[in-house]
């Protein structure tokens, strides 16, 4: 086992703590909706959550997910952990979307949905996208004529 594989495995295991926290948060939201009589009230189940905080987390996970997709060879240590984290954060944003009515509270979920669709599109069209990335990194672009 190479140092790269050891480091990737350790990183993935440590990242599981973050994923556990996201799953716990999703469970708390759903429990508040079911167990508490106020759970059906608009905004109650997610009242203590910051939509900006979760959207920022989504962007962080998403950026590494997109980075792993754009590599010549997908880095699976990054790809799968960030995919799961992006989806878990997207679920929290969805719960906020359902629970709150102002557009400012709903827009992050819609934006995250479009971003995930773009990432999945990039995954299926990696060859076409990688040619664009390679073209942009061409040394000819930086040479002076």
N, C-alpha and C positions, 0 to 999 in steps of 0.2 A: 504494500500500500504506500503510495507516494505521499509526500508532505502536503501536496495539493488536496488529495482525497481526505487526509486526516483533518486538515483545516476546514475543508468544506463540510465534513461530517460534524465537526464541533460547532461550526457556525450554524448549521441547520438545527442541531439539538438545542442550542441556546435560543434560536429564533422561535422554537416551539413554545417558550414561555410567553412570548408576545401573542402567539396564536391562541394559547390557553386563555389569556386575558380577554381577547376578543370574543371567544366562545362564551366565557362567563358573562360578559356584557350583554350579548345577545340573549342568553337565558334569563338574565335579570329583567330585561325589557319585556320579554314574553310573559314572565311570571307576574310582573306588575300589571299587565293587561288582563290576565286571567284571575289572579288571586285577590287583587284589591278592587273593591267596588268602584273606586274612582278610575280604574284602569281603562274604562271605555271612554272617559273624558278626553277630548282632544288635547294633546300636549302633556298629559300626565305621565305616561309611561317613559317618556324621554326627556322630561323637564330638566333633569340635572346634567344632560349631555350637551356638549358644545359641538354644534354642527361644523364649525370652523376647525375645531381640533380633529374631528374624525375625517374631515375632508383633507386636511393637511397630511394626516397619516396615510390616507388613501393615495395621495399624490406621491408621497415618499415610496410606498410599496410599488405603486404603478410605474414610477420612473425606473426602478430596478428591474421590474418585470419587462418593460419595453427594452431596456438595455440588454437583458439576457436574450431577448428575441432577436435583436439586431446584431449580435455577435455572429461571426462566421460559423462557429459551432456553438449551439445553445449551451449555456452553462446551467445544467440541471439543478445544481445546488441552489442557485439563485432563482431559477425559473419557477420551480414548484413551490418553494416556500413563499415567494412573493405573489405567486398566483393565488394561493390559498389565503394569504393575508389580505390581498386586494379584494377578493371575493367576500371575506368575512367583514371587512370594513364597508364594503358596498352593501352588505345586508344591514349593518347598523344604519347606514345612510338611508336605506329603504325604510327601515322602521321609523326613522325621523320623518321621512317623506310622508308616511302614512299618518303620523301622529301630529303633524303641524301643518297649518294652512298657509302661512306667508310664503310667497315665492322665494324670498331670500333663504328660507329654511328648506325649500324643496329643490332649488336649483343645483346644489351640490350633488344630489343623487342623480339628477338628469345628466349633468356634466360627466359624472363618473360612469354612467351607463354608456354614453357615447364614447368615452375614452376606452372602456373595456372592449366595446365592439371594434374600435380602431385597432387595438392590440391584437385581438383575435384575427382581424383581417390581415394585419401585418404578419401574423404567424402563418397564415395560409398562403400568403404571397411573399414569403421571405426571399425567394430568389429574385423576384422583380424589385423588391425594396432594397435588397443588398446591392444590386447594381447601382441604384441611385446613391447609396451611401459611399460605395467605392468611387463613383464618379466625382462626388463632392470632395473626396479626400485625395484626388489625383494631384500629383506634384505639378502638373501642367497648369492647374488653376492658379498656382502661386508663383509661377515663373514670369519674369518680366520680358516683354518682347521689345 
